[in-house]
């Protein structure tokens, strides 16, 4: 059977030849391919976000021994779609004293930053928009824009509670970004490349060779820091309803609120997809004998498993205090990430 990436290349070559023979600039074909890839990724993310919202409701319901949404559609499967339609119809209320431009662009930037990360994430063999040779560096850079969007939301709302939520969110994300970045360097050192596809291929189709085992410490640090990065319990201080009246997005309604909400679930899927790529072999099967299953199914299954763990955390652990949250990042995770980096470098020097 022809591999999917080779099939795509053969289709592109045939279309290129047709363009050349008809005097059509090939750059137009490239632009059309990029637009199609962007639309396909956006469609996947929107569907994934709708599913994840419903799935979290069901997981929380089972953990808390209740039903969750049941009335809209079979087993409540249409509830998230109905909620989305409700948000579309809601009035877009803008505070009179808000900074209109900053207020407007904050949710847009939040979603765009989450969306742009998927340019370099390999969904399967050959299913990657652009395999950059600095892929992991690109992801770390682009996801940093989330901090700016939260600060913009807090400042632009002209609300002291929103501003406090935005400032606490920025402090949290920046603090946990440091150990998270250092933790992914271990996988980069083992693979010898920053290409996301290259890291997947370096791990191979054997689950005991995936980097979760030699990087068990780095994997744990990454997962904990990523939980804080996406504001999930027990690190959901930016949305501490009891203290901040929902935090940085308190003044948002309608589709602007929905964009923040959507970005949160997209980011949760993003950090799980990155963990799958760096530590769980990406789209590789656990053993070569299972390679007949499409690669994108392996990638999606591993990613959803990690998303489930994040949801499990939310409905199991209590929220930390802000001093505990910041102290845990700087006094525990950061030194531990340097220990992992040193041990990884030592291991690479000795065994390679």
C-alpha positions as CSV (number, residue, x, y, z in Angstrom):
1,X,0.0,0.0,0.0
2,X,1.3,3.4,-1.0
3,X,2.3,5.4,2.1
4,X,0.2,8.5,2.7
5,X,3.1,11.0,2.5
6,X,4.3,9.6,-0.8
7,X,0.7,9.7,-2.1
8,X,0.5,13.4,-1.2
9,X,3.8,14.1,-2.9
10,X,2.7,12.3,-6.1
11,X,-0.6,14.3,-6.2
12,X,1.4,17.5,-5.7
13,X,3.8,16.6,-8.5
14,X,0.9,15.8,-10.9
15,X,-0.8,19.1,-10.1
16,X,2.5,21.0,-10.5
17,X,3.0,19.4,-13.9
18,X,-0.5,20.4,-14.9
19,X,0.1,24.0,-13.8
20,X,3.3,24.2,-15.7
21,X,1.7,22.7,-18.9
22,X,-1.1,25.3,-18.7
23,X,1.1,28.3,-17.9
24,X,-0.2,28.7,-14.4
25,X,2.3,29.9,-11.8
26,X,3.2,27.1,-9.4
27,X,3.1,29.6,-6.5
28,X,-0.6,29.7,-6.9
29,X,-0.8,26.0,-6.3
30,X,1.4,26.4,-3.2
31,X,-0.9,29.1,-1.8
32,X,-3.9,26.9,-2.5
33,X,-2.2,23.9,-0.7
34,X,-1.4,26.1,2.3
35,X,-5.0,27.4,2.5
36,X,-6.4,23.9,2.3
37,X,-4.0,22.7,5.0
38,X,-4.9,25.7,7.2
39,X,-8.7,25.0,6.7
40,X,-8.3,21.3,7.4
41,X,-6.3,21.9,10.7
42,X,-8.9,24.5,11.8
43,X,-11.8,22.1,11.1
44,X,-10.1,19.4,13.1
45,X,-9.4,21.7,16.0
46,X,-13.0,23.0,16.1
47,X,-14.4,19.5,16.1
48,X,-11.9,18.4,18.7
49,X,-12.8,21.3,21.0
50,X,-16.5,20.5,20.7
51,X,-15.8,16.9,21.5
52,X,-13.5,17.7,24.4
53,X,-16.0,20.0,26.1
54,X,-18.6,17.3,26.0
55,X,-16.1,14.6,27.0
56,X,-14.9,16.6,30.1
57,X,-18.5,17.0,31.2
58,X,-19.0,13.3,31.0
59,X,-15.7,12.5,32.7
60,X,-16.5,14.8,35.5
61,X,-20.0,13.3,35.8
62,X,-18.6,9.8,36.1
63,X,-16.0,10.9,38.6
64,X,-18.7,12.6,40.7
65,X,-21.3,9.9,40.2
66,X,-23.8,11.9,38.2
67,X,-25.2,12.0,34.7
68,X,-23.9,15.1,33.1
69,X,-25.6,16.5,29.9
70,X,-28.3,14.0,28.8
71,X,-31.2,15.9,27.3
72,X,-29.8,17.2,24.0
73,X,-29.1,14.4,21.5
74,X,-28.3,10.8,22.3
75,X,-26.4,10.7,25.7
76,X,-26.1,14.5,25.4
77,X,-23.8,14.5,22.5
78,X,-25.3,17.6,20.9
79,X,-25.1,19.7,24.1
80,X,-21.8,21.4,23.2
81,X,-23.1,22.3,19.7
82,X,-26.2,23.8,21.3
83,X,-24.0,25.8,23.7
84,X,-22.0,27.1,20.7
85,X,-25.1,28.2,18.9
86,X,-26.3,29.9,22.2
87,X,-23.0,31.9,22.4
88,X,-23.2,33.0,18.8
89,X,-26.6,34.5,19.4
90,X,-25.6,36.3,22.7
91,X,-25.2,40.0,22.6
92,X,-21.6,41.2,22.4
93,X,-21.4,43.6,25.4
94,X,-18.4,45.9,25.5
95,X,-17.8,47.9,28.8
96,X,-18.1,51.6,28.2
97,X,-14.7,52.4,29.8
98,X,-12.8,49.5,28.1
99,X,-9.9,50.1,25.7
100,X,-11.9,48.9,22.6
101,X,-9.0,47.8,20.4
102,X,-7.1,45.9,23.1
103,X,-10.4,44.4,24.3
104,X,-11.3,43.2,20.8
105,X,-8.0,41.7,19.8
106,X,-7.2,39.8,23.1
107,X,-9.5,36.8,22.4
108,X,-8.4,36.7,18.7
109,X,-4.7,36.6,19.7
110,X,-5.5,33.9,22.3
111,X,-7.0,31.6,19.7
112,X,-4.6,32.4,16.9
113,X,-1.6,31.6,19.2
114,X,-3.2,28.2,20.0
115,X,-4.0,27.6,16.3
116,X,-0.5,28.5,14.9
117,X,1.2,25.8,17.0
118,X,-0.3,23.1,14.7
119,X,1.9,24.2,11.8
120,X,4.7,21.8,13.0
121,X,2.8,19.1,14.9
122,X,2.8,15.8,12.9
123,X,-0.7,14.3,13.1
124,X,0.5,11.2,11.3
125,X,3.1,10.0,8.8
126,X,3.2,12.7,6.2
127,X,0.4,14.7,8.0
128,X,2.3,17.8,8.9
129,X,1.8,21.3,7.6
130,X,5.4,22.2,7.6
131,X,8.3,20.2,9.1
132,X,10.5,23.0,10.3
133,X,14.0,22.1,11.4
134,X,13.4,24.2,14.5
135,X,9.9,22.9,15.1
136,X,10.0,22.7,18.9
137,X,11.6,26.1,19.1
138,X,8.8,27.5,17.0
139,X,6.1,26.0,19.3
140,X,7.8,27.4,22.4
141,X,7.9,30.8,20.8
142,X,4.4,31.0,19.3
143,X,2.6,29.7,22.5
144,X,4.2,32.6,24.4
145,X,1.7,34.9,22.8
146,X,-0.9,33.5,25.0
147,X,0.6,35.5,27.9
148,X,0.2,38.7,25.9
149,X,-3.5,37.9,25.1
150,X,-4.3,37.4,28.8
151,X,-2.6,40.6,29.8
152,X,-4.5,42.4,27.0
153,X,-7.8,41.0,28.2
154,X,-7.2,42.0,31.8
155,X,-5.9,45.5,30.9
156,X,-8.4,46.2,28.1
157,X,-11.4,45.4,30.2
158,X,-10.7,48.2,32.6
159,X,-11.8,46.0,35.5
160,X,-9.6,45.5,38.6
161,X,-10.7,41.9,38.9
162,X,-9.9,41.2,35.2
163,X,-6.6,43.0,35.6
164,X,-5.7,41.0,38.7
165,X,-6.6,37.8,36.9
166,X,-4.5,38.7,33.8
167,X,-1.5,39.6,35.9
168,X,-1.7,36.4,37.9
169,X,-2.1,34.4,34.7
170,X,1.0,36.0,33.2
171,X,3.1,35.3,36.3
172,X,1.9,31.7,36.3
173,X,2.5,31.0,32.6
174,X,5.9,32.7,32.5
175,X,7.0,30.8,35.7
176,X,6.0,27.4,34.4
177,X,7.3,28.1,30.9
178,X,10.9,27.9,32.2
179,X,10.9,24.3,33.6
180,X,8.7,23.2,30.7
181,X,11.2,24.5,28.1
182,X,14.1,22.9,29.9
183,X,12.3,19.6,30.2
184,X,11.7,19.3,26.4
185,X,15.5,19.8,25.8
186,X,16.1,16.3,27.0
187,X,14.1,14.8,24.2
188,X,15.8,17.2,21.7
189,X,19.3,16.1,23.0
190,X,18.4,12.4,22.6
191,X,17.0,12.8,19.1
192,X,19.7,15.2,18.0
193,X,17.2,17.4,16.2
194,X,14.5,20.1,16.9
195,X,12.3,18.9,14.0
196,X,9.1,17.5,15.5
197,X,8.9,14.8,12.7
198,X,12.6,14.0,13.3
199,X,12.0,13.5,17.0
200,X,9.2,11.0,16.2
201,X,11.3,9.1,13.7
202,X,14.2,9.0,16.1
203,X,12.1,7.1,18.7
204,X,11.2,4.3,16.3
205,X,8.2,1.9,16.5
206,X,9.1,0.2,19.8
207,X,7.4,1.6,22.9
208,X,10.3,0.8,25.2
209,X,12.6,3.0,23.0
210,X,10.2,6.0,23.2
211,X,11.6,8.8,25.3
212,X,9.0,8.5,28.1
213,X,11.4,5.8,29.7
214,X,14.8,7.5,29.5
215,X,13.1,10.9,30.1
216,X,10.6,9.8,32.7
217,X,11.7,12.7,34.9
218,X,11.5,15.2,32.0
219,X,8.1,13.8,31.0
220,X,6.8,14.3,34.5
221,X,8.1,17.8,34.7
222,X,6.7,18.7,31.3
223,X,3.2,17.3,32.1
224,X,3.0,19.1,35.4
225,X,4.2,22.4,33.9
226,X,1.9,22.0,30.9
227,X,-1.0,21.5,33.3
228,X,-0.2,24.9,34.8
229,X,0.4,26.4,31.3
230,X,-3.2,25.7,30.2
231,X,-4.6,26.9,33.6
232,X,-6.0,23.5,34.6
233,X,-6.7,22.4,38.1
234,X,-4.8,22.3,40.5
235,X,-3.2,25.3,38.8
236,X,-6.3,27.2,37.6
237,X,-5.6,30.4,39.6
238,X,-6.3,32.7,36.7
239,X,-9.9,31.6,36.7
240,X,-10.3,31.3,40.5
241,X,-14.0,32.1,40.6
242,X,-14.2,32.4,44.4
243,X,-11.5,35.1,44.4
244,X,-11.5,36.8,41.0
245,X,-15.1,36.4,39.6
246,X,-13.7,34.2,36.7
247,X,-10.5,36.2,36.2
248,X,-9.2,37.9,33.1
249,X,-12.3,37.1,30.9
250,X,-14.9,38.4,33.4
251,X,-16.0,41.3,31.1
252,X,-16.3,39.1,28.0
253,X,-19.6,37.7,26.6
254,X,-20.8,36.0,23.4
255,X,-18.3,34.9,20.9
256,X,-15.4,36.7,22.5
257,X,-15.9,34.6,25.6
258,X,-16.3,31.5,23.4
259,X,-12.9,32.2,21.8
260,X,-11.1,32.2,25.2
261,X,-13.0,29.0,26.1
262,X,-12.1,27.4,22.8
263,X,-8.5,28.4,23.1
264,X,-8.3,26.8,26.5
265,X,-9.4,23.4,25.2
266,X,-7.3,23.7,22.0
267,X,-4.3,24.4,24.3
268,X,-5.1,21.4,26.3
269,X,-5.0,19.3,23.2
270,X,-1.9,21.1,22.0
271,X,0.2,20.3,25.1
272,X,-1.0,16.7,25.0
273,X,0.0,16.5,21.3
274,X,3.4,17.9,22.0
275,X,3.9,15.4,24.8
276,X,2.9,12.6,22.5
277,X,5.4,13.7,19.9
278,X,8.3,14.2,22.3
279,X,7.9,11.3,24.7
280,X,5.3,8.8,23.4
281,X,6.6,8.1,19.8
282,X,4.1,10.4,18.1
283,X,2.4,8.6,15.3
284,X,4.6,5.5,15.6
285,X,2.9,2.2,16.7
286,X,4.1,0.6,20.0
287,X,5.4,-2.4,18.0
288,X,6.0,-2.8,14.2
289,X,3.3,-5.5,13.9
290,X,0.6,-2.9,14.5
291,X,1.8,-0.6,11.7
292,X,-1.3,-1.6,9.6
293,X,-3.4,0.7,11.8
294,X,-3.2,4.3,10.3
295,X,-0.6,6.5,11.9
296,X,-3.1,9.3,12.7
297,X,-5.1,6.9,14.9
298,X,-2.1,6.1,17.0
299,X,-1.3,9.8,17.4
300,X,-4.9,10.7,18.2
301,X,-5.3,7.8,20.7
302,X,-2.1,8.8,22.6
303,X,-3.1,12.5,22.7
304,X,-6.6,11.8,23.9
305,X,-5.2,9.5,26.6
306,X,-3.1,12.4,27.9
307,X,-6.1,14.8,27.7
308,X,-8.1,12.3,29.8
309,X,-5.3,12.5,32.4
310,X,-5.6,16.3,32.5
311,X,-9.3,16.0,32.9
312,X,-8.9,13.4,35.6
313,X,-6.5,15.8,37.5
314,X,-9.1,18.6,37.4
315,X,-11.8,16.6,39.1
316,X,-9.5,15.0,41.6
317,X,-7.1,17.6,43.1
318,X,-8.0,20.8,45.0
319,X,-6.7,24.2,43.8
320,X,-3.4,25.5,45.1
321,X,-2.8,28.8,46.8
322,X,-1.0,31.4,44.7
323,X,2.2,31.2,46.9
324,X,2.2,27.4,46.7
325,X,1.8,27.6,43.0
326,X,4.7,30.0,42.4
327,X,6.9,28.3,45.0
328,X,6.4,24.9,43.4
329,X,7.6,26.2,40.0
330,X,10.7,28.1,41.1
331,X,11.8,26.0,44.1
332,X,11.0,22.5,42.9
333,X,10.3,22.1,39.2
334,X,13.0,24.4,38.0
335,X,15.9,22.7,39.9
336,X,14.5,19.3,39.0
337,X,14.5,20.3,35.3
338,X,18.1,21.3,35.5
339,X,18.9,17.9,37.1
340,X,17.2,16.1,34.3
341,X,19.0,18.2,31.7
342,X,22.4,17.4,33.3
343,X,21.7,13.7,33.6
344,X,20.5,13.6,30.0
345,X,23.6,15.4,28.8
346,X,25.8,13.0,30.8
347,X,24.0,10.0,29.4
348,X,24.2,11.2,25.8
349,X,28.0,11.9,26.3
350,X,28.7,8.5,27.7
351,X,26.4,6.2,25.6
352,X,26.5,8.1,22.3
